[in-house]
Amino acid sequence: MKLLTALALLACAAAAHAQRVGEVDTVFKLIGPDHKIVVDAYDDPGVKGVTCYVSRAKTGGIAGGLGLAEDKAEASIACRQTGPISFPKPLKQEDEMFSERISLIFKRLRVVRMVDAARNTLVYLTYSDRVIEGSPQNSVTAVPVDRATPIPLRP
């Protein structure tokens, strides 16, 4: 049973793995890494053929290099069809596709997939939240799916 649980956790971690596409420096730091904007690609684990690209600020300096800095809440998202779209299993109406820590304890960057069944479209929203106070800053993108491939929803 423990082995099965460990394998399930490993599969979830692999599904939400980001691939760094690139980064640009925004502020030079004499000690520690520079402040930068990074662009990561996330393949949707529930939809084959869709990749989301998320750009966000990454704090540098000593605190950033040690993983102690709090990154800004601003992020942008663009999701695109990168191959034939298919659905290994039915989707929830709304589901968190990815979540990553952007501060030591309190803040997370999240990507949520929503299904617009009336338009046969996948809608992706990115935002950050905090334990005490959330952020209204967000970004949204949509991927239309060919009407010949209806999006299967969980009941």
C-alpha angles and dihedrals in degrees: 000000000000090000091051091050092048091050091050091051090048091051091051091049091050092049093056096046116135123216115211110234097180148308140218128207116239103175128023114230118197092207120036129002121326122255107262149169113241129198117207130183121221121189109215104248092207099045122049113216099031124104126182122209115205124189120195143157118266117200116226134186124086095310092048092048090053093046093246099111124097112235119220118267094236119110138153129209136199120177122192141178104257098173141353108323117235136158117225089194137358116287130232115245087246125013137166106243098183142001129186133180113246098177134034095266117337113051134062133181110223136192116198126190118212127185119226095196094179090062098030088237135139113222121199124198127189124195140142128239137193131206092242105024131013128214124242091209110112144147130213136196135172137214115201115215121213109261088233086069107054115201108248113226129200112243 
